[in-house]
Amino acid sequence: MIPINKLFADADSSKSGYEEKQLEQEFLRIASWYEGAMEEGISILLEAKHSLENASGYPHTMIRSLSSRLKTPKSIIEKMKRFNFELTFESMQNNLQDIAGLRIVCSYIYDIYALRRWLLSKTNLSLIVAKDYISSPKPSGYRSLHLIFNVPVTRGDETKLIPLEMQIRTTAMDSWASLEHQLRYKANLIRDDQIHQELKECASLLYQSDLRMQKIFVKLFLQEDDEESQSNPKQDHLEFSGHRLITSQQQDSAAFDRIVALAMDQNKEQS
């Protein structure tokens, strides 16, 4: 005789398998909408790169790389199980806002906040969630700015708002995140306090390097030549360097705001 608990377990397993199959089929049916959100996001970011770099007037590449990723059905189901979400299409749409994602790697920390400000100025983007892991890093040491927008995507006569996650970080932050992910998951690093502490210290060292590189760049390129700058070069230097950003991570510098505002004004004139 088969134990009653095994019968229930088999039934639950069969139900779960059916739900997963149904969810996978539903997702594949609408995946093109998420792909459309990524395409629209890439277009907007390339526009931001052109506007901000041209407005700055100095030799500087703001966005160094841009990549996209669409979660696979397997990844979606694993995440929904991990958070105990119901395995339904409606639950997926209501609970997962990172199915479509873009990763943007910038040169300097204040580039990240400039890009944030520029994106928030776009009337066709609606911010859903903002998580600043640069000013408040994760316990692991991970740093990045996460922004999730509703992006309008049109297919034929129909337009839908699709969530799109943007992860914006510096080259150093991206390097640490990639290597940490490889070490943690590929090496099955589950619990090792000493290794975790070493990884966190590496993240801190790279962050300090980011700040120092930014200061060097400011010293070389961003000191203004007008009379006001000559009369008080230190003040302009600190403003343009995003000094308050370096110390508090809460605000962009006044001079830096002028660059972003100029880029947005030029963009409005062109449109």
Number of C-alpha atoms within 10 A of each C-alpha: 3 6 7 9 9 10 11 11 11 12 12 12 12 12 12 13 13 13 17 20 15 14 21 19 14 15 18 11 10 10 17 13 20 23 20 18 26 26 15 15 22 18 12 15 19 13 12 22 19 15 20 27 18 17 18 17 11 10 10 15 16 24 25 13 13 15 11 16 14 17 14 15 19 11 12 21 21 13 14 18 12 9 9 9 15 14 21 17 16 11 13 19 13 10 12 14 18 19 21 24 24 25 19 25 24 23 20 22 25 25 22 23 23 21 21 17 16 19 20 15 13 11 7 13 19 17 16 13 13 14 14 17 16 20 16 14 16 13 11 15 23 19 26 26 21 19 22 22 24 19 23 18 20 13 10 6 5 7 12 13 16 20 27 27 27 23 21 28 27 26 20 20 23 20 14 20 20 10 11 21 12 13 14 15 10 9 9 9 14 9 9 8 9 9 13 18 14 13 21 18 14 15 23 17 12 17 20 13 13 19 17 13 15 20 19 12 15 16 14 9 12 21 20 13 9 9 9 11 14 12 10 10 16 12 14 19 19 20 20 24 25 24 19 16 18 21 11 10 17 12 15 22 20 16 17 19 18 14 20 22 18 17 22 21 14 15 15 9 8 7 6
